[in-house]
Amino acid sequence: MGERAEKLSHDAHQASRRVGAGCAATPQADRPSVLLVNDMAGYGKVALSVMIPLLSALRLNVCNLPTALVSNTLDYGKFDILETTDYMRSTLGIWDELGFTFDAVATGFLVSEEQSLLVSDYCRACKEKGVPVFVDPIMGDEGVLYNGVAEANVQHMRNMCSVADVIMPNITEAQYLTGMHVGKRMLREEELLGIAQALHDMGAKSVVVTSAIVEGASAASKTGEGEGAVCHVTLVSQRCRADGGARTTLLPYEEIPVRLPGTGDIFSSVLIGRYLNGCTLMESVQAAMDAVVDMLQLCKGNDDKYKGVPIEQYLDRVAL
């Protein structure tokens, strides 16, 4: 990260700690500010409606720039999306005149090429000033693109890789971004590592790939035995400064067989919140994994799972 991000992390480490929090907690006046660039759904807990309360509970000053207004979560099959690119451009101009700045920027769903270029240009300018940029390339899951997401959106997200300090795709999104092993459910460990390296080559400094299933992996607890052994892992790969190579770790987890929209937003929020409060990337990823498992366990019996996680009910479980 840049010098400013390193200072932010160092300062957070020096602040007083809350028992059991695992990361530094800062007084409200000194909390890092984060700009969220993502969509807002009117019905259902995804994107900004999840991230704003979660990151606020994680002791950040949260601002937002909606990329689209969405009628409801896409899982219902019928929806409306209102693109807000003109509003975004005007808002960024006003913020520039007013001198507004942020300690971090986190991007999510982007609607069009025009919008992705606007956001990538803004993030590049922030990055040049030492502001860390987190990119969640929201496009699909379980081997396919989401309803309403076209192949063109993949290229839009590739534009974001070049400005990302940390990119956080699930395995489906990582496959589409790199064009490697698209649609393949189980990967060999070397195939997953190849995808991570390709994302580094596209410009991302740190790569976090979630929801990967690896066959014959040696790094984690497994399901099955021998050649049929598989494990569910989150990959964390960080480019080393000294030689430009990457240090990669596979973190195992036990799969919970239930799907709820917005869990990726919970993951990215906890990761970002913990990281900006002084945790290492590895600590932040593990905390994010634990939070998602916790929320899935709490909500797996919900009647309407398309609504996502009613996050306001559980903020005390993740708050710093």
DAHUTA-V269270 format. One record per residue. OMEGA is omega in radians with two decimals (none if undefined). BURIAL is I if it has 16 or more other C-alpha atoms within 10 Angstrom, else O. D_CENTER is the distance of its C-alpha to the mean C-alpha in whole Angstrom. Layout:
OMEGA BURIAL D_CENTER
OMEGA BURIAL D_CENTER
//
This chain:
3.14 I 17
-3.10 O 19
-3.12 O 22
3.13 O 21
3.13 I 18
3.11 I 20
3.12 O 22
3.14 I 20
-3.14 I 19
-3.12 I 22
3.14 O 23
3.13 I 21
-3.11 I 23
-3.11 O 26
-3.14 I 25
-3.11 O 27
3.01 O 25
-3.10 O 25
3.08 O 26
-3.10 O 24
3.12 O 21
3.13 I 20
-3.12 I 19
3.06 I 21
-3.05 I 21
3.02 I 23
-3.03 O 25
-3.09 O 24
-3.10 O 26
-3.10 O 24
3.05 I 20
3.08 I 18
3.12 I 17
3.05 I 13
3.10 I 13
3.11 I 11
-3.00 I 12
-3.12 I 11
3.10 I 14
3.12 I 16
3.11 I 17
-3.11 O 21
-3.12 O 21
-3.05 I 19
3.05 I 16
3.02 I 12
-3.01 I 10
-3.11 I 12
3.02 I 15
-2.95 I 12
-3.11 I 10
3.13 I 14
-3.11 I 15
-3.11 I 13
3.03 I 12
3.09 I 16
3.12 I 17
2.95 I 15
3.01 I 18
2.96 I 16
-2.95 I 18
2.99 I 16
-3.09 O 16
3.08 I 15
-3.07 I 16
3.08 I 16
3.13 I 16
2.94 I 18
-3.05 I 20
-3.05 I 19
-3.07 I 22
3.09 I 20
-3.00 I 18
-3.09 I 18
-3.13 I 20
3.06 O 23
3.10 O 24
-3.06 O 25
3.04 O 23
-3.13 O 24
3.08 I 21
3.13 O 23
-3.03 I 21
-3.03 I 21
-3.14 I 21
3.09 O 25
-3.14 O 24
-3.12 I 21
3.12 O 23
-3.12 O 26
3.13 O 24
3.09 I 22
3.11 O 26
3.13 O 27
3.12 O 24
3.11 O 26
-3.11 O 29
3.10 O 29
3.13 O 27
3.07 O 24
-3.09 O 21
3.12 O 18
3.10 I 17
3.07 I 13
3.11 I 11
-3.10 I 8
3.13 I 8
-3.05 I 7
3.08 I 11
-2.92 I 14
-2.95 I 17
3.09 I 19
3.13 I 20
-3.13 O 22
-3.13 I 19
3.09 I 17
3.09 I 19
-3.08 O 20
-3.13 I 16
3.08 I 16
3.12 O 19
-3.14 O 18
3.12 I 15
3.10 I 18
3.08 O 20
-3.10 I 18
3.12 I 17
3.10 O 21
3.11 O 22
3.13 I 19
-3.13 I 16
-3.11 I 13
3.10 I 11
-3.09 I 7
2.99 I 6
-3.02 I 4
-3.00 I 8
-3.10 I 9
-3.04 I 12
-3.14 I 13
3.08 I 14
3.01 O 17
-3.09 I 18
3.05 O 18
3.12 I 17
2.98 O 16
3.10 O 20
3.11 O 20
-3.10 I 18
3.12 O 20
3.14 O 20
3.13 O 20
3.13 I 17
3.12 I 16
3.09 O 18
-3.14 I 16
3.06 I 13
3.08 I 15
-3.09 I 16
-3.11 I 13
-3.07 I 13
-3.12 I 16
-3.02 I 14
2.88 I 11
3.08 I 12
3.06 I 8
-2.95 I 7
3.12 I 4
2.85 I 7
-3.01 I 9
3.10 I 12
3.14 I 14
3.10 I 12
3.11 I 12
3.12 I 16
3.14 I 16
-3.07 I 15
-3.04 I 17
-3.07 O 20
3.03 O 21
-3.10 I 21
3.10 I 20
-3.14 O 21
-3.04 O 22
-3.14 O 21
-3.12 I 22
2.91 I 22
-3.08 O 24
-3.12 I 22
3.08 O 23
3.10 O 22
3.11 I 18
3.10 I 19
3.08 O 20
3.13 I 17
3.13 I 15
3.12 I 18
3.09 I 18
3.02 I 15
-3.11 I 16
3.10 O 19
3.03 I 17
-3.09 I 16
3.12 I 13
3.12 I 14
-3.06 I 12
3.05 I 10
-3.12 I 8
-3.09 I 9
2.98 I 10
3.12 I 13
3.04 I 15
-3.05 I 19
3.11 I 21
3.11 I 25
-3.09 I 27
-3.10 I 24
-2.93 O 26
-2.98 O 23
3.02 I 23
-2.96 I 24
2.95 I 26
-3.08 O 27
-3.10 O 30
3.06 O 32
-3.06 O 33
-3.12 O 32
-3.10 O 31
3.07 O 28
3.04 I 25
3.08 I 22
-3.03 I 18
2.86 I 16
3.13 I 12
3.04 I 13
-3.10 I 12
-3.11 I 14
3.12 I 15
-3.13 I 18
-3.12 O 21
-2.97 O 23
-3.03 O 26
3.13 O 27
3.10 O 23
-3.09 O 23
3.03 I 20
-2.97 O 20
3.12 I 18
3.02 I 18
-3.14 I 17
-3.09 I 16
3.01 I 18
3.10 I 18
-3.10 O 20
3.00 O 19
-2.99 O 20
3.06 O 21
-3.13 O 20
3.07 O 17
3.06 I 16
3.09 I 14
-3.14 I 11
3.05 I 10
3.09 I 7
3.05 I 6
3.13 I 8
-3.08 I 6
3.14 I 3
-3.13 I 7
3.09 I 9
-3.10 I 7
-3.11 I 8
3.12 I 11
-3.10 I 12
-3.12 I 12
3.04 I 13
2.97 I 16
3.10 I 17
2.95 I 16
3.10 O 15
-3.13 I 12
3.10 I 14
-3.12 I 15
3.12 I 11
-3.13 I 10
3.09 I 13
3.12 I 13
3.10 I 10
-3.14 I 12
-3.13 O 15
3.14 I 13
3.10 I 12
3.13 I 16
-3.11 O 17
3.11 I 16
3.10 I 17
-3.11 O 21
-2.96 O 21
-3.06 I 21
3.11 I 22
-3.13 O 25
-3.11 O 24
-3.14 O 27
-3.08 O 24
3.12 I 21
3.12 I 20
-3.08 I 20
-3.08 I 17
3.05 I 17
-2.85 I 19
-3.10 I 17
-3.13 O 19
-2.98 O 22
-3.08 O 19
-3.13 I 18
-3.12 O 21
-3.13 O 19
-3.00 I 16
3.02 I 18
none I 19
//
